[in-house]
Amino acid sequence: MSGPKRRRRTQINPGRLAAGRALLAVERGAHAEDMLASLAPPEGPDRRLAWHLVLGVLRRQGSLDHRLAEVSGRPLRKVDPPARVALRLGLFEQVESRTAPHAAVDQAVELCRHLGGRR
């Protein structure tokens, strides 16, 4: 008899990770363009994804925060910054992007882990 199956951790997309890191830096006062230039993959679809996510989240941040505040049990400003960034990014992908909902949630969880978010 075997024990419970361990789920393999999903690898996070490099463009998504770069976007998360750039958005976290913006939370701390950096400029998105400067951060993305240094963090995004040098070329290809991952670079395009990073730019799409960062610019989209920043453009829609007010409406994303409003929606998150409606379902959060506490003020969004009290949510750990890495978790706040991952929530915004995951919601943006679910609402504004073609990403499948299950993939957006999975990648948001992985992003939070990579950014050092608390449970």
Contacts in CASP RR format, 6 or more apart in sequence:
PFRMAT RR
TARGET T0000
AUTHOR 0000-0000-0000
METHOD contacts of the structure
MODEL  1
MSGPKRRRRTQINPGRLAAGRALLAVERGAHAEDMLASLAPPEGPDRRLA
WHLVLGVLRRQGSLDHRLAEVSGRPLRKVDPPARVALRLGLFEQVESRTA
PHAAVDQAVELCRHLGGRR
9 110 0 8 1.000
10 106 0 8 1.000
10 107 0 8 1.000
10 110 0 8 1.000
11 110 0 8 1.000
12 107 0 8 1.000
12 110 0 8 1.000
12 111 0 8 1.000
12 114 0 8 1.000
13 46 0 8 1.000
13 49 0 8 1.000
13 107 0 8 1.000
14 41 0 8 1.000
14 46 0 8 1.000
14 50 0 8 1.000
15 40 0 8 1.000
15 41 0 8 1.000
15 46 0 8 1.000
15 47 0 8 1.000
15 49 0 8 1.000
15 50 0 8 1.000
15 53 0 8 1.000
16 49 0 8 1.000
16 50 0 8 1.000
16 53 0 8 1.000
16 89 0 8 1.000
16 107 0 8 1.000
16 111 0 8 1.000
17 111 0 8 1.000
17 114 0 8 1.000
18 36 0 8 1.000
18 39 0 8 1.000
18 40 0 8 1.000
18 41 0 8 1.000
18 46 0 8 1.000
18 47 0 8 1.000
18 50 0 8 1.000
19 36 0 8 1.000
19 40 0 8 1.000
19 49 0 8 1.000
19 50 0 8 1.000
19 51 0 8 1.000
19 53 0 8 1.000
19 54 0 8 1.000
19 57 0 8 1.000
19 89 0 8 1.000
20 53 0 8 1.000
20 54 0 8 1.000
20 85 0 8 1.000
20 86 0 8 1.000
20 89 0 8 1.000
20 111 0 8 1.000
20 115 0 8 1.000
21 35 0 8 1.000
21 39 0 8 1.000
21 115 0 8 1.000
22 30 0 8 1.000
22 32 0 8 1.000
22 35 0 8 1.000
22 36 0 8 1.000
22 39 0 8 1.000
22 40 0 8 1.000
22 50 0 8 1.000
22 54 0 8 1.000
23 32 0 8 1.000
23 53 0 8 1.000
23 54 0 8 1.000
23 57 0 8 1.000
23 58 0 8 1.000
23 85 0 8 1.000
23 88 0 8 1.000
23 89 0 8 1.000
24 81 0 8 1.000
24 82 0 8 1.000
24 85 0 8 1.000
24 115 0 8 1.000
25 35 0 8 1.000
26 32 0 8 1.000
26 35 0 8 1.000
26 54 0 8 1.000
26 58 0 8 1.000
27 81 0 8 1.000
27 84 0 8 1.000
27 85 0 8 1.000
28 81 0 8 1.000
32 54 0 8 1.000
32 55 0 8 1.000
32 58 0 8 1.000
36 50 0 8 1.000
36 51 0 8 1.000
36 54 0 8 1.000
39 50 0 8 1.000
40 46 0 8 1.000
40 47 0 8 1.000
40 50 0 8 1.000
40 51 0 8 1.000
41 47 0 8 1.000
41 50 0 8 1.000
52 97 0 8 1.000
53 89 0 8 1.000
53 92 0 8 1.000
53 93 0 8 1.000
56 92 0 8 1.000
56 96 0 8 1.000
57 64 0 8 1.000
57 88 0 8 1.000
57 89 0 8 1.000
57 92 0 8 1.000
60 92 0 8 1.000
60 96 0 8 1.000
61 88 0 8 1.000
64 88 0 8 1.000
64 91 0 8 1.000
64 92 0 8 1.000
64 95 0 8 1.000
65 76 0 8 1.000
65 88 0 8 1.000
67 91 0 8 1.000
67 95 0 8 1.000
68 76 0 8 1.000
68 87 0 8 1.000
68 88 0 8 1.000
68 91 0 8 1.000
69 75 0 8 1.000
69 76 0 8 1.000
72 79 0 8 1.000
76 84 0 8 1.000
79 87 0 8 1.000
80 117 0 8 1.000
80 118 0 8 1.000
82 112 0 8 1.000
82 115 0 8 1.000
82 116 0 8 1.000
82 117 0 8 1.000
82 118 0 8 1.000
83 112 0 8 1.000
83 117 0 8 1.000
83 118 0 8 1.000
85 111 0 8 1.000
85 115 0 8 1.000
86 108 0 8 1.000
86 109 0 8 1.000
86 111 0 8 1.000
86 112 0 8 1.000
86 115 0 8 1.000
86 117 0 8 1.000
87 108 0 8 1.000
89 108 0 8 1.000
89 111 0 8 1.000
90 104 0 8 1.000
90 105 0 8 1.000
90 107 0 8 1.000
90 108 0 8 1.000
90 111 0 8 1.000
93 99 0 8 1.000
93 104 0 8 1.000
93 107 0 8 1.000
93 108 0 8 1.000
94 101 0 8 1.000
94 104 0 8 1.000
94 105 0 8 1.000
97 104 0 8 1.000
99 107 0 8 1.000
END
